[in-house]
């Protein structure tokens, strides 16, 4: 069971040094390419005000642990040991962080806390399917690194009660010494071609299911629904090696690599679920609308222009923005929820995306940031609108449980901040079996064949990192969000 800490503020000890090593080499040197739990929130791309900081660490402090949670019965395990049933994950995390708050050093986004993934099954609406794999896994970190990519600085950080000071400073000294011996890693090898993945639905079943979704829309049961399916295949390649390949070919501002008790998560997510500052300002940045980059500059500009003007894409984006304004409005002070950027085109290495920012100031309450993360969950961009009824309909239609896909990955900090990404463009590896979720928003204007092709486009970068292909025959076209 988790140690019952005495209430009180935790201290933060830190040393700052130049950031000279490549992040992947730093992670491999300190935490290994496989083995014990370790996490890396990897800002592999810095653009549009995002991606300044990366965070990496392992639960190696005297009070650190890994939580595993099963939503169906509230079952909890701590470091692999059963810790009872009937738990509420959000309440547990919020209470533990609130019991021992700490103040982040000036300019840093994290002051210790929980880092990991909360899967779609933790939702409070619709069904909570039983699963052998945990619906959420969170590592508690009191020893970690913060990489500031803007000014190329590395912060070695330890947190804990005052009684931990001697051990914390000794850990910092040891870690700084180890960092001095980091050596570059060789360039990731090209993947070995291994054929097509298996899907949870055939293309014909996919088209039939979309017909069912469109019937809901015509009946007025839903206005927009995010239908998903999964791809699976075996791989004997080290997940960390695949992640290194993925972050080179498809860098993303909210990328991550998690290694948590038998499961590796490789994510190149481009979408922010929720960021909350320690002062209580919250922001969510839903994506609805994605188009491939073109090699020819004129064609590339036209692709971005067409994306911004596409009526279907704008309709998808607007419906999700309205949903998220409502979700944020339930936890924010009246009159503070605004939309400072509406359907702006952001261009990355391989895609243009249509992104909106919704912001508000949280109402003061205990564990306000964790409460906000719960209130918005699951991500509106991965459900549709209205959320409750659409989730119920999707639960009855989709062929496989989503698992971690459509949930969130990120950090819950003791300073009152959170920084979470939507689990999209993500592979989950367990015992050599790889699972990738894909899907897209369906509206009354959707063309089923084009929607099928869009799901292929979104899964392709991950499949290519493993040397795999998608079994659906895809036409070249617009890629969905």
N, C-alpha and C positions, 0 to 999 in steps of 0.2 A: 504494500500500500504506500501511497505518497506520504512522506513525512509531513506531519502537521506543524508547519512553521509558526513561530510566535509572531503575532502581528507587529508590524513596524517597517519603517523605510529601509530599503536596501541601499548600500553604497555602490558606487561605480568607480573602478580603477582602470586607467587606460594609458597606453603609450602610443605615440604617433611616430610613424616612420615613412620614408619614401616608398611608394608602390613601384617596385622594380620588376617583380616576377609576373609572368603571365598567370591569370587567375586559375586556369586549369592545372598548370604545374604546381601552383601553390596548394590547391586542394588535394591533388594526388600526393604531394610530399607530406602534408600534415595529417591527412585522413585516410590515405590509401585509395587505390582504385576499386577495391571491393572490401567486404568484411563488415566491420562494426558500423552502427548507425552514424550517419553524417548528413548534413544538409547544406545546400548552396542555392541561395536566391541570386540568380545570375543576370545582371543587367548587361546582356551581351550586345545590346544595341542602345545607344544614347541618342534620343531625338525627341523633339516636341516637349521639352521640359521633363522627360521621363528618363530613367535609367542612370541617374547619377551614382547611386550606391549599389553595391552588391554586399551580400552577407553570407558568411560561411562559418560552420562550426559543428561541434559534436557534443553530445550529452556526457561530458567528461568531468564536470564539476561535482562537488560532494552532494549537492542537492538536485542534480540533473536526473532525468528519467525520460522514458518514452511511453506515451499514452497510446493505447489502441482502443477503439470504441466501435461497438456494433449497435446500429440504431434500432433494430427491430425490438430488442428487449432492454436497451440501455446498458448492455454488458460492457464492462471496463476491464482492461488489463494494464498493469504497470510493469514495464520491463519484462513482459511476457508472463507475469503472474496474475491469476484472476483476482479481481478487486470488486466483485459483486455485480448486481444488475440494478436496473431502475435509475441509472444515472442520467442526468441532463448535461450533455457535453458543453453547451454554451455557458450554462450556469457554473459548471465546474471550473472552466477556464477563467471566466470573469472573476469568480470569487478568489481564486488562487492568485491572480495578478493583483487584484485590489487589496488583498491581505498584506502584500509586501511590495508597495510601489517603489519606483526609483526614478530618478531624473536623468534623462539622457544627456551626455556631455554636449556642449554647444555644437550645433550643426549636425549631430548624428541622429539617425532616424530610429535607433533601436537601443533599448537599455536592458536587454535580457527579457526572456519570456518564452512563448511557445512558437515553434516554427514547424510547418508541415502541411498536410492536406486534409480537407474536410470534403468528403464525397457527397454526391447528389442525394444519396439515400438518407442523409441526415435531415432532409427537408421535413417541415412540420405539416405540409399539405400532401394529400394523396397517400399512396401506399409506402410502407417502409419494408422492402423485401428482405428476407433473411439471406445472409451471405456468409460463406466460410471466411472470406477475407474481411478485414476491418473496413468499416465505412469511413473511418477517420484515423489518422496517425499523426501525432504531434510530439516533437522532441522538445523538451525543456532545455534551454541553453542559458548557462550563466558564464560560459567561456566561449568567446567567438571573435571573429574578425569582421571589420567593416571596411570595405574598399571604396574609396572616393575617387571615381574615375574622372571627375571634373578637374581636380587639382593633383591627381596621381599621388594620393596619400593613403597609407594603410594604418588603421587603428586596431590595436590589440586590446581587447576589452574583457574585463572580469567584473561580475556583480555578485553581491551577497551581503549578509549582515556584517556588522563591524568585526565580529569574531573571525570572519574568514580572511581578514586582510593579509596576514602573513602568507597563507597558502595561495591567495589570489595573486599577490605580487610575485611569488615564486613561479607560478604558472606563466605569468606574462614574461618573466625573464627567460624561462625555458623556451617558450614559443618564439620569442624574438631571436634567440640563438638558432633555433631550427630553421626559421625563415631565411636566415643568412646563408643556408646551404641548399636552397632550392635551385634545381637545375631545369633547363627547358626540356619539354617533352618532344619527342619526334612528331612530325605531322601525322594526323590520323590517316590510317590506311584506307584506301577505297573499299567500299562494301563489296562483298561477293554476291553476285546475282543468284537469287534463290527462288524465283518464281512468284506466283500470285498468293496473296493472303486469302484466308477463308472469311466469309462475311456471315453475320447473323441473319441476313435476309438476302434472297436473290434479287436481281434487278427487277424481275416481274413482281415479286412480293413487295418490293419498295414502291413500285408504281401503283400497285393495288392499295397499299397503305396510304399513299398520298391522295388517292381518290377518296378514301374514307375521311382523311383530314379535310379535304375540300368540301365534303358533305357537311362536316361540322360547321365550317365557315358559312356555307349557304344557309344553314339552319339558324345561324346566329349564336351557336354554343361557344364559339371562339372567334376572335378577330385575326389572330395570328398564332401559329403553333410551331414550335421548334421540334421537328421529328428527327430522331437520331437512330443510328445503328452502330454495330461494332465490327472491327476486323481483328482476326486472330491468326497467329502463326507461331511456330517454334523458332528459337534462336539460341545458339550456343556462344554467341559473341558477348564479351563483357559489356554490360550496359553502360559503364562509364566511357568506354571507347566509342560506343555509338553516340553518346551524348556529345562528346568532343567533336565528332564529325558533324552532328546536327547543328551545334552552335556556330560552326564555321559557315555552313551552307545556308542556314536560315536563322540568323541572329534576331533576337526579339527583346524588347525592353523588360518583359516580365518572365523571362526564361527561368528554369530551375532544374536542379538535379537533386533528388531526394533518395536516400538509401536508409530505409527504415524497416528493420526486422523482417527480412525475407522478401521485400518488395522494393524495386527501383522505379522511380518516376522520372521520366525524361520529358521536359516540357519546353516548348518554344511559344508560349502564349503571348499574343499581342494585346490582350485585353485586360484592363484594370477593372477589378470587381469593386473594390472599395479601398480608399486611403483615408485615414483619419489622423490628423496631427495631434500632438499632445495638448494643444490648446482647444481641440474640439471641432475643428473644421473638417467636414467630410466631403469626399468627391468620389463619384463613380463615372466611368467612361465607357458606356456601351458602344459596341461595334455592330453595325448592321450595314453590310455592303463592302465587298472586296473585289478588286479587279487585278488581274495579273499585270506586272510591269512589262513594257515592250522594249526591245533593244533599240528601235528607231526612236529618237527623241520626239519627233512630231507625233508618231503613233502613240507614244507613251503619254504625251500631254492630252491627246484625244481620249485615251482610255480613262484618265483621271477626270476629264470634263464630262464624259459620258456617265461615269459612275455618279458624279455629283448631281447630274440632271435626271437620272433614271427614276421614273415615277414609282415603280414597285419598290426599289431600294429605299427611297425617301419615305414611303409609306411604312415599311418595316421599321425603319429607324425611329420615326415619329411615334409609333405605337409603343415601342419599348421605352422611349424617353418619357412618355406620359405615365407608363407603369412605374418607372423608377422615381419620377417626381413624387408620385403618390407614396411609394415605399419610404423614401427619405423624409417626406412630410410627416410621417408617423413618429419619427424619432428626432426631428429637428425643431428648433424654435420657430414659431409662426413668422412668416414673412422673410425667412432667410434662405429658402430654397430658390435657386436661380439656375439658369441655363446659359453660362457665359459663352459656350461654343456649341452651335447647333449644326450638325452634319458637315463638319470640316473634313476635307480630304487630307489624310496623312500618308506620306509615301515612304515605304521601307525598301529593303533590298529586293524583294521579289513581288511585292504587292502594293497597290493603293488601297486605303481603307477609309470608310466614311464613319467618323467618330464624333460623338457628342459628349460634352462634359456637363454633369449635373452636380451642383454643390449646395451645401447647407451647413448651418452651425448646430451641432447636436445639443439637445436639451441636457442640462446638468443632471447627472445621476451616477450611481456607482457603476463601474465597468461600462461606461457609456459606449465606448468603441466596440466592445464585444457585443453589446446589445444591438447596436446598429448592424453589425455583420449578420446577426441572427435575423433581424427584421427584414433585410433585403434578400435573404436566402430562400430558395436557390436563385441564382442569377436570372434576372428577368429576360436577358438576351437568350437564355437557354431553355426557357419555358414557353413564352408567348403571353397573350393577354386575352381575357382576364386570367391572372396567374392560377388561382385555385382550380377553377373548372378545367382549364387547359391541361394542367398537370394531371388531374384525375383522368382525363380522356387519354393522354399520352401513356399513362401507366397501363391502361387496358389494351393499348395497341402495339407498343414497341416490343420487339421480339426478345430483347435481353435487357437486364438491369444495367444501368449506366455505370455503376461503380464509382470511381473517383471522377470520371468524366462528367462535366457540367457542374462540378463543385468548385472549390476554391483552394488555392495554394498561397501560402505566404506567412506573415509574422504577426503575432499578437504581443505587444510590448508592455513591459511594466511601467513605462512612462505614459501610458494611456493612448498610444498610437496603434494603428493597425495598418498593414499594407498587404493587400490580397489581390491575386489575379484569378481570372476565370480559367478553369481547367479545360482548355481547348488546345488543339495542336499538341497533343500529349500522348506518350506511350507509357504503359504500365507493364513492368516485367516482373513475373513471379515464377520461380522455378523453371526458367527457360521458356515460358509461354508469354508472348507479347500480345497486349490488347490495345487497340487504338479506337477511340470513338470519333464519329463524324456525323454530320447532319446539317440542318439548315432551317431557316424560318420559312414557313409556308403561308402565303396569303391567297386570297381569292384570285389574284392575277397570276399566280405561279404557273409556269409551264413545267409539267412533271419531268420531261426528258432533260430539260436544262437544270432542274434542281438535282437530278441524279448526277449529272456531270459535275455540278458544283461540289457535291460531297466527295467526289473523286479528287478534285483539285485540292481540297483542303487536307485530305489525308496523304497526298502524294509526297510532300517533303519528308514526313516521318517514315513512310514506307521506303522511300529511296535511301534513307540513312541506314536501313537494315538490308538493303538490296532486294526489296520486295516490290511488287506491283499490285494494283487494284484489279480485281477480276471483272468489274464492270467495264464495258467498252465505252470510253469517254470521248466526247467531241470537244474540241478546243472552244472555250467560251469564257464567260464571266464566272468568277469564283465567288461564292457566298461568304458571309462573315462567320 
